[in-house]
Structure formats: C-alpha cells, structure tokens
Amino acid sequence: PSTFFSQQVALKGGEKKVEGFSALVPTVLEVVSSLVSSGDEAGARDVVSSLIDMVAAFPNLIRTAVQPVLSAMLSLARNGALDEGVRYAAVELLITYAEAKPVQFRKCAGAL
C-alpha cells in the first residue's frame, strides 16, 4: 500500500504534492503512538513502514516535523517492551532519513 501511495504522489506532482502531505506527519505520529498504546504493534509497524517508504521517496516529507519524527522513532527503538519489528522499523526510518538528508539529520540528532 505505501509503495502504491508514493507512486501515486510521484505521478500526480511529485515533490510539490508532498508538501500537502507534510502537514499530516504529526497526525501519523499520533496514530503510531495510539497503536502502540492499544497494543497493536503490528499496526504501528505497518504505519512506520509506510512512513519509511515515503521518506525514502520524498525525504522532504518530514522537513517541517523532523524533530518530533526523530524523537518518536528513537523512543520506539529504545522501548524494550515493544516487538522487534516495531523497533527495527523505527531504526530503519532513522537510517533512511540519515542517508537521504545527512546534514539535516546531524543538526537534529544533536538536539535529541
């Protein structure tokens, strides 16, 4: 589903359309938090995986919410009570962003 989503964004305007989706990133983080709180770790992993695909295709997607995204992913990765799949997905998102935007990542990582 996430690959389909990123393909549709690319077909319908690419980076310009991503700016509209950027406003949804805080809501996506709330969904992940809700899913983890309710015990739906598989759902949380799926949402983070979708976010990974989007960030890989459009790293500027999280430009306006880099700090909250990185903080949330670090929190998930450090939570030993969570399933490995969720924790690995969180780390994968961090790595994906760091590879795509190394300068921005270093600036934000220092504040974490």
C-alpha positions as a LaTeX table, in Angstrom:
\begin{tabular}{lrrr}
\hline
Residue & $x$ (\AA) & $y$ (\AA) & $z$ (\AA) \\
\hline
Pro1 & 0.00 & 0.00 & 0.00 \\
Ser2 & 2.73 & 2.51 & 0.86 \\
Thr3 & 4.57 & 1.85 & $-2.40$ \\
Phe4 & 1.32 & 2.49 & $-4.26$ \\
Phe5 & 0.87 & 5.70 & $-2.30$ \\
Ser6 & 4.35 & 7.02 & $-3.09$ \\
Gln7 & 3.87 & 6.06 & $-6.75$ \\
Gln8 & 0.62 & 7.99 & $-6.88$ \\
Val9 & 2.22 & 11.06 & $-5.34$ \\
Ala10 & 5.05 & 10.84 & $-7.86$ \\
Leu11 & 2.63 & 10.52 & $-10.76$ \\
Lys12 & 0.42 & 13.38 & $-9.62$ \\
Gly13 & 3.01 & 16.05 & $-9.00$ \\
Gly14 & 5.95 & 14.66 & $-7.08$ \\
Glu15 & 7.67 & 16.92 & $-4.58$ \\
Lys16 & 5.06 & 19.68 & $-4.88$ \\
Lys17 & 2.33 & 17.32 & $-3.72$ \\
Val18 & 4.46 & 16.07 & $-0.83$ \\
Glu19 & 4.20 & 19.47 & 0.83 \\
Gly20 & 0.49 & 18.86 & 1.32 \\
Phe21 & 1.17 & 15.52 & 2.98 \\
Ser22 & 3.81 & 17.04 & 5.27 \\
Ala23 & 1.05 & 18.59 & 7.35 \\
Leu24 & $-0.20$ & 15.07 & 8.11 \\
Val25 & 3.06 & 13.84 & 9.64 \\
Pro26 & 2.16 & 14.88 & 13.23 \\
Thr27 & $-1.13$ & 13.02 & 12.85 \\
Val28 & 0.73 & 9.94 & 11.61 \\
Leu29 & 2.91 & 10.08 & 14.74 \\
Glu30 & $-0.23$ & 10.28 & 16.89 \\
Val31 & $-1.61$ & 7.21 & 15.11 \\
Val32 & 1.61 & 5.29 & 15.78 \\
Ser33 & 1.50 & 6.30 & 19.44 \\
Ser34 & $-2.15$ & 5.26 & 19.71 \\
Leu35 & $-1.48$ & 1.91 & 18.09 \\
Val36 & 1.41 & 1.21 & 20.44 \\
Ser37 & $-0.65$ & 2.26 & 23.47 \\
Ser38 & $-3.51$ & $-0.01$ & 22.45 \\
Gly39 & $-1.15$ & $-2.95$ & 21.92 \\
Asp40 & $-1.48$ & $-3.05$ & 18.13 \\
Glu41 & 2.23 & $-3.34$ & 17.44 \\
Ala42 & 1.68 & $-4.86$ & 14.00 \\
Gly43 & $-0.38$ & $-1.82$ & 13.04 \\
Ala44 & 2.28 & 0.53 & 14.40 \\
Arg45 & 4.95 & $-1.33$ & 12.43 \\
Asp46 & 2.86 & $-1.05$ & 9.25 \\
Val47 & 2.39 & 2.70 & 9.69 \\
Val48 & 6.10 & 3.24 & 10.37 \\
Ser49 & 6.93 & 1.07 & 7.34 \\
Ser50 & 4.68 & 3.24 & 5.18 \\
Leu51 & 6.41 & 6.32 & 6.51 \\
Ile52 & 9.79 & 4.75 & 5.67 \\
Asp53 & 8.69 & 4.26 & 2.06 \\
Met54 & 7.50 & 7.84 & 1.83 \\
Val55 & 10.66 & 9.27 & 3.41 \\
Ala56 & 12.81 & 7.15 & 1.09 \\
Ala57 & 10.98 & 8.51 & $-1.94$ \\
Phe58 & 10.43 & 12.05 & $-0.62$ \\
Pro59 & 12.80 & 12.93 & 2.24 \\
Asn60 & 11.35 & 16.43 & 2.46 \\
Leu61 & 8.07 & 14.91 & 3.62 \\
Ile62 & 9.15 & 15.26 & 7.24 \\
Arg63 & 11.05 & 18.54 & 6.81 \\
Thr64 & 8.60 & 20.50 & 8.95 \\
Ala65 & 8.42 & 17.81 & 11.65 \\
Val66 & 11.93 & 16.36 & 11.71 \\
Gln67 & 12.46 & 16.76 & 15.45 \\
Pro68 & 9.19 & 15.09 & 16.51 \\
Val69 & 9.68 & 12.27 & 14.00 \\
Leu70 & 13.23 & 11.55 & 15.12 \\
Ser71 & 12.23 & 11.75 & 18.80 \\
Ala72 & 9.29 & 9.40 & 18.27 \\
Met73 & 11.40 & 6.88 & 16.35 \\
Leu74 & 14.16 & 6.96 & 18.98 \\
Ser75 & 11.54 & 6.41 & 21.67 \\
Leu76 & 10.15 & 3.39 & 19.81 \\
Ala77 & 13.62 & 1.99 & 19.14 \\
Arg78 & 14.60 & 2.29 & 22.82 \\
Asn79 & 11.41 & 0.71 & 24.15 \\
Gly80 & 12.50 & $-2.81$ & 25.03 \\
Ala81 & 8.91 & $-3.84$ & 25.74 \\
Leu82 & 7.94 & $-3.49$ & 22.08 \\
Asp83 & 8.12 & $-6.15$ & 19.41 \\
Glu84 & 11.40 & $-6.21$ & 17.49 \\
Gly85 & 9.55 & $-5.45$ & 14.25 \\
Val86 & 8.37 & $-2.07$ & 15.55 \\
Arg87 & 11.77 & $-1.23$ & 16.99 \\
Tyr88 & 13.61 & $-2.22$ & 13.79 \\
Ala89 & 11.18 & $-0.22$ & 11.66 \\
Ala90 & 11.84 & 2.84 & 13.82 \\
Val91 & 15.60 & 2.40 & 13.40 \\
Glu92 & 15.14 & 1.86 & 9.67 \\
Leu93 & 13.28 & 5.16 & 9.38 \\
Leu94 & 16.11 & 6.93 & 11.22 \\
Ile95 & 18.69 & 5.37 & 8.91 \\
Thr96 & 16.63 & 6.13 & 5.80 \\
Tyr97 & 16.37 & 9.79 & 6.74 \\
Ala98 & 20.04 & 9.99 & 7.76 \\
Glu99 & 21.09 & 8.61 & 4.37 \\
Ala100 & 18.77 & 10.91 & 2.44 \\
Lys101 & 19.42 & 14.10 & 4.42 \\
Pro102 & 22.69 & 13.65 & 6.32 \\
Val103 & 23.26 & 17.34 & 7.13 \\
Gln104 & 19.71 & 17.87 & 8.40 \\
Phe105 & 19.89 & 14.62 & 10.36 \\
Arg106 & 23.12 & 15.65 & 12.10 \\
Lys107 & 21.64 & 19.05 & 13.00 \\
Cys108 & 18.56 & 17.44 & 14.54 \\
Ala109 & 20.29 & 14.44 & 16.10 \\
Gly110 & 22.44 & 16.74 & 18.21 \\
Ala111 & 19.30 & 18.14 & 19.84 \\
Leu112 & 17.88 & 14.75 & 20.77 \\
\hline
\end{tabular}
